Amino acid sequence: MSRAPRATPDVTPPPIARAPTGAVLPIPLTGGPHPARDAGKRIIAFLGLTLIFTAVSASLAIGIGTGGGAGELIALVVMWSPGLAALVTIFAFQRNVRGFGWQLGRPRYLLIGFALPLVECSLVYGLVWPSGLGALRGDLFGVVETLVAITPGLLIGIVLALGEEIGWRGLFVPQLARITTFTRTALISGAIQAVWHWPFVLFAGFSSAAPRWFALSVLTITVTLAGFSAAWLRLRSGSVWPVVLAHASFNLYVQSGFNPLTRDTGITEYIVDEFGVAFVLSGAAIAYVCWRLRHRLPEAATGRCNPVATIDDLAPGRPA
């Protein structure tokens, strides 16, 4: 009587999950038994250093101003305060500067970062001009000509915006996403970035012709709402560059494009510019869309699976 052959267990190792460089993965952090505590320490260190560096740069901005050659240098120092704080923080913890999302990522997210503010501004001002809330200087051909002419200035805007975004989205958002939900990550990061702007609005002339309390209130809301699209882009793409492009694109096309093309009709300062209610409405719509799309983020980035790690934790020798 012959025996049936004994079944041998399958010892083939399971396939290794891979993700785009910088993407958030639902696996434990390496380097310590308390990854959430580690993320908390990094956040506290980053915010503390940001406060110190911003106190210095804000003092210079308030005392000297941001106009002229010296003022432009001070503006650069101001915008790089969060970035410098983030670089010092990460180097103190890791002895390297990996984990900010240095890789460019997929082109689609870079395109979204560049185009989204341009589309938003075009819709906002395109509705304001014919409504009488603001008037167009010239014609539509002049609008296109102006926007094309100023686009090379995006390179300078990227240098400035990179300083802020290395801090807020390069470090702060990924660390927050390790310990809380996407909604809280977006709200907290956006709100703290908004408060960071307060000294410059109140004391350094970064405002509009509208009353200062109005400009401060609107800016706080719009920057907080922008935290949703910025956090979504950072976590979805695994790269800081789409957010840098979005920041630079918005500043360029509002400040150097659409604002100069708009004539005040009496209440225009309350409607457009970075301190106008129109951007509260458009920002709320974009934030809602990004919030609804949170299910497209890696599961860990939605707060349902913590702790998490980035690809940098998996491959310490590989730049992000």
C-alpha positions as CSV (number, residue, x, y, z in Angstrom):
1,M,0.0,0.0,0.0
2,S,1.6,3.2,-1.2
3,R,1.5,6.4,0.8
4,A,0.4,9.7,-0.7
5,P,3.3,12.1,-1.0
6,R,3.5,14.5,1.9
7,A,2.7,18.0,1.0
8,T,5.6,20.4,1.5
9,P,4.9,23.8,2.8
10,D,5.3,26.8,0.6
11,V,8.3,28.7,1.9
12,T,8.4,31.2,-0.9
13,P,8.9,34.7,0.7
14,P,6.0,37.1,0.2
15,P,6.7,39.9,-2.4
16,I,8.2,43.0,-0.9
17,A,5.8,46.0,-1.1
18,R,7.3,48.9,-2.8
19,A,6.2,52.5,-2.9
20,P,7.3,55.7,-4.6
21,T,10.3,57.3,-2.8
22,G,9.0,59.5,0.0
23,A,5.5,57.9,0.1
24,V,4.0,57.1,3.5
25,L,3.9,53.4,4.2
26,P,1.7,51.6,6.8
27,I,4.6,49.9,8.6
28,P,6.4,50.6,11.9
29,L,9.2,53.1,12.1
30,T,12.7,51.8,12.5
31,G,15.1,53.3,15.0
32,G,13.1,53.0,18.2
33,P,10.2,51.4,20.0
34,H,8.2,54.6,20.3
35,P,7.8,56.1,16.8
36,A,4.9,58.4,17.8
37,R,7.0,59.8,20.6
38,D,9.9,60.3,18.2
39,A,7.6,62.2,15.8
40,G,6.4,64.3,18.7
41,K,9.9,65.2,19.7
42,R,10.7,66.3,16.2
43,I,7.6,68.4,16.0
44,I,8.3,70.2,19.3
45,A,12.0,70.8,18.3
46,F,10.9,72.1,14.9
47,L,8.3,74.5,16.3
48,G,10.6,75.7,19.0
49,L,13.4,76.5,16.5
50,T,10.9,78.1,14.1
51,L,9.8,80.4,16.9
52,I,13.4,81.4,17.7
53,F,14.4,81.9,14.0
54,T,11.2,83.8,13.2
55,A,11.6,86.1,16.2
56,V,15.0,87.2,14.7
57,S,13.8,87.5,11.1
58,A,10.5,89.3,12.2
59,S,12.5,91.8,14.3
60,L,14.6,92.6,11.2
61,A,11.5,92.8,9.0
62,I,9.7,95.1,11.5
63,G,12.8,97.3,12.1
64,I,14.1,97.6,8.6
65,G,11.2,96.7,6.4
66,T,11.0,94.4,3.4
67,G,11.4,97.1,0.7
68,G,14.6,97.8,-1.3
69,G,17.7,95.6,-1.6
70,A,18.1,95.0,2.1
71,G,14.4,94.3,2.4
72,E,14.5,91.6,-0.2
73,L,17.2,89.9,1.6
74,I,15.2,90.1,4.9
75,A,12.2,88.7,3.1
76,L,14.4,85.7,2.1
77,V,15.5,85.2,5.7
78,V,11.9,85.4,6.9
79,M,10.6,82.8,4.5
80,W,13.6,80.5,5.2
81,S,13.0,80.6,9.0
82,P,10.8,77.4,9.0
83,G,13.1,75.7,6.5
84,L,16.2,76.4,8.5
85,A,14.4,75.2,11.7
86,A,13.5,71.9,9.9
87,L,16.9,71.3,8.5
88,V,18.5,71.8,12.0
89,T,15.9,69.6,13.6
90,I,16.3,66.7,11.2
91,F,20.1,66.9,11.2
92,A,20.0,66.8,15.1
93,F,17.9,63.6,15.1
94,Q,19.3,61.8,12.0
95,R,22.7,63.4,11.2
96,N,21.5,63.8,7.7
97,V,18.8,65.7,5.8
98,R,16.8,62.9,4.3
99,G,13.0,62.6,4.6
100,F,11.9,66.0,3.3
101,G,10.7,64.6,0.0
102,W,13.6,65.9,-2.1
103,Q,12.7,63.8,-5.1
104,L,10.5,65.4,-7.8
105,G,7.9,62.7,-7.8
106,R,5.4,62.1,-10.6
107,P,5.0,64.9,-13.2
108,R,1.2,65.0,-12.6
109,Y,1.6,66.3,-9.1
110,L,4.1,68.9,-10.2
111,L,1.6,70.0,-12.8
112,I,-1.2,70.2,-10.3
113,G,1.0,72.2,-8.0
114,F,1.8,74.7,-10.7
115,A,-1.6,74.9,-12.4
116,L,-4.0,74.8,-9.5
117,P,-3.3,78.3,-8.2
118,L,-3.4,79.7,-11.7
119,V,-6.8,78.1,-12.4
120,E,-8.1,79.3,-9.0
121,C,-6.9,82.9,-9.6
122,S,-8.3,82.9,-13.2
123,L,-11.7,81.8,-11.9
124,V,-11.7,84.3,-9.0
125,Y,-10.7,87.3,-10.9
126,G,-12.6,86.2,-14.0
127,L,-15.8,86.4,-11.9
128,V,-14.8,89.6,-10.1
129,W,-14.0,91.7,-13.1
130,P,-17.4,91.4,-14.9
131,S,-19.3,91.6,-11.6
132,G,-18.1,95.2,-10.8
133,L,-16.4,94.1,-7.6
134,G,-13.2,94.9,-9.4
135,A,-12.4,96.2,-12.9
136,L,-10.0,94.8,-15.4
137,R,-7.3,97.2,-16.6
138,G,-7.0,96.6,-20.4
139,D,-8.3,93.5,-22.1
140,L,-8.1,89.7,-22.0
141,F,-5.2,89.7,-24.5
142,G,-3.3,91.9,-22.0
143,V,-4.0,89.4,-19.2
144,V,-2.5,86.5,-21.2
145,E,0.5,88.6,-22.2
146,T,1.1,89.7,-18.6
147,L,0.8,86.1,-17.2
148,V,3.2,84.8,-19.8
149,A,5.7,87.6,-19.3
150,I,5.9,87.1,-15.5
151,T,6.1,83.3,-15.5
152,P,10.0,83.2,-15.6
153,G,9.7,84.9,-12.2
154,L,8.5,81.6,-10.8
155,L,12.1,80.5,-10.4
156,I,12.7,83.2,-7.8
157,G,9.4,82.4,-6.2
158,I,10.5,78.7,-5.8
159,V,13.6,79.8,-4.0
160,L,11.5,81.8,-1.5
161,A,8.7,79.3,-1.1
162,L,11.1,76.4,-0.6
163,G,12.2,77.9,2.7
164,E,8.7,77.8,4.1
165,E,7.7,74.5,2.6
166,I,10.7,72.5,3.8
167,G,9.4,73.3,7.2
168,W,5.7,73.1,7.0
169,R,5.3,70.3,4.4
170,G,8.8,68.8,4.3
171,L,8.9,68.0,8.0
172,F,5.8,69.1,9.9
173,V,3.1,67.4,7.8
174,P,4.7,64.0,7.5
175,Q,5.5,63.9,11.2
176,L,1.9,64.9,12.1
177,A,0.6,62.3,9.7
178,R,2.4,59.7,11.8
179,I,0.4,60.5,14.9
180,T,-3.0,61.8,13.8
181,T,-5.6,61.8,11.0
182,F,-5.3,63.6,7.7
183,T,-8.0,66.1,8.7
184,R,-6.1,67.1,11.9
185,T,-2.8,67.1,10.0
186,A,-4.2,69.6,7.5
187,L,-5.9,71.8,10.0
188,I,-3.0,71.9,12.5
189,S,-0.3,72.5,9.9
190,G,-2.4,75.2,8.1
191,A,-3.4,77.0,11.3
192,I,0.1,77.1,12.7
193,Q,1.4,78.4,9.4
194,A,-1.3,81.1,9.4
195,V,-0.4,82.2,12.9
196,W,3.2,82.3,11.8
197,H,2.2,85.1,9.4
198,W,0.6,87.3,12.1
199,P,3.7,89.4,13.1
200,F,4.3,90.3,9.5
201,V,0.7,91.3,8.9
202,L,0.4,93.3,12.2
203,F,3.8,95.0,12.3
204,A,5.7,94.6,9.0
205,G,3.3,95.9,6.5
206,F,2.3,92.6,4.9
207,S,-1.3,93.5,4.4
208,S,-3.8,95.3,2.1
209,A,-5.7,98.6,2.1
210,A,-8.5,96.9,4.0
211,P,-8.5,97.2,7.8
212,R,-5.8,95.2,9.4
213,W,-8.2,93.1,11.5
214,F,-10.0,92.1,8.3
215,A,-6.8,91.3,6.4
216,L,-5.6,89.2,9.4
217,S,-8.8,87.3,9.7
218,V,-9.1,86.5,6.0
219,L,-5.4,85.5,5.8
220,T,-5.8,83.2,8.8
221,I,-8.7,81.4,7.2
222,T,-7.2,81.1,3.7
223,V,-3.9,79.8,4.9
224,T,-5.6,77.3,7.2
225,L,-7.7,76.1,4.3
226,A,-4.7,75.9,2.0
227,G,-3.3,73.4,4.5
228,F,-5.6,70.8,3.1
229,S,-4.4,70.9,-0.5
230,A,-0.8,71.3,0.6
231,A,-0.9,68.3,3.0
232,W,-2.8,66.2,0.4
233,L,-0.2,67.0,-2.3
234,R,2.7,66.3,0.0
235,L,1.4,63.0,1.3
236,R,0.0,61.8,-2.0
237,S,3.1,62.6,-4.1
238,G,5.7,61.8,-1.5
239,S,7.5,65.0,-2.6
240,V,7.7,68.5,-1.3
241,W,8.1,70.1,-4.8
242,P,4.5,70.1,-5.8
243,V,3.7,72.2,-2.8
244,V,6.7,74.5,-3.4
245,L,5.4,75.0,-6.9
246,A,1.8,75.7,-5.7
247,H,3.1,78.3,-3.1
248,A,5.4,80.0,-5.6
249,S,2.7,80.0,-8.3
250,F,0.0,81.5,-6.1
251,N,2.3,84.3,-4.9
252,L,3.6,85.1,-8.4
253,Y,0.3,85.2,-10.2
254,V,-1.6,87.1,-7.5
255,Q,1.0,89.6,-6.6
256,S,2.6,90.3,-10.0
257,G,-0.2,89.3,-12.3
258,F,-3.8,89.6,-11.3
259,N,-3.6,92.3,-8.7
260,P,-1.8,94.8,-11.0
261,L,-4.4,94.0,-13.7
262,T,-7.3,94.9,-11.3
263,R,-8.6,98.4,-10.7
264,D,-10.3,99.1,-7.3
265,T,-14.0,99.9,-7.6
266,G,-14.5,100.7,-4.0
267,I,-14.6,97.3,-2.2
268,T,-12.1,95.4,-4.3
269,E,-9.6,95.2,-1.5
270,Y,-12.1,93.2,0.5
271,I,-12.8,90.8,-2.3
272,V,-9.5,89.8,-4.0
273,D,-5.8,89.8,-3.2
274,E,-4.4,87.4,-0.6
275,F,-6.6,89.2,1.9
276,G,-9.9,89.1,0.1
277,V,-13.0,87.0,0.8
278,A,-13.1,85.5,-2.7
279,F,-10.1,83.4,-1.8
280,V,-11.9,82.2,1.3
281,L,-14.6,80.8,-0.9
282,S,-12.3,79.2,-3.5
283,G,-10.0,77.9,-0.8
284,A,-12.9,76.3,1.0
285,A,-14.0,74.5,-2.2
286,I,-10.4,73.2,-2.9
287,A,-10.0,72.1,0.8
288,Y,-13.3,70.2,0.6
289,V,-12.3,68.4,-2.6
290,C,-8.9,67.4,-1.0
291,W,-10.7,66.3,2.2
292,R,-13.0,64.1,0.1
293,L,-10.0,62.7,-1.7
294,R,-8.3,61.7,1.5
295,H,-9.1,58.0,0.8
296,R,-6.6,58.2,-2.0
297,L,-3.7,58.8,0.4
298,P,-1.7,55.8,1.7
299,E,-3.7,54.4,4.6
300,A,-1.3,55.5,7.2
301,A,-1.6,59.1,6.1
302,T,-5.3,59.1,6.9
303,G,-4.6,58.2,10.6
304,R,-6.1,54.7,10.4
305,C,-2.8,52.9,10.7
306,N,-0.2,54.3,13.1
307,P,2.8,54.4,13.4
308,V,3.9,54.7,9.9
309,A,7.2,55.1,8.1
310,T,8.5,56.8,4.9
311,I,10.7,55.1,2.4
312,D,13.6,56.9,4.0
313,D,13.1,54.8,7.2
314,L,13.3,51.6,5.1
315,A,16.4,52.6,3.1
316,P,18.6,54.8,5.3
317,G,21.3,55.0,2.6
318,R,18.9,56.2,-0.1
319,P,18.2,60.0,-0.5
320,A,14.5,61.1,-0.5
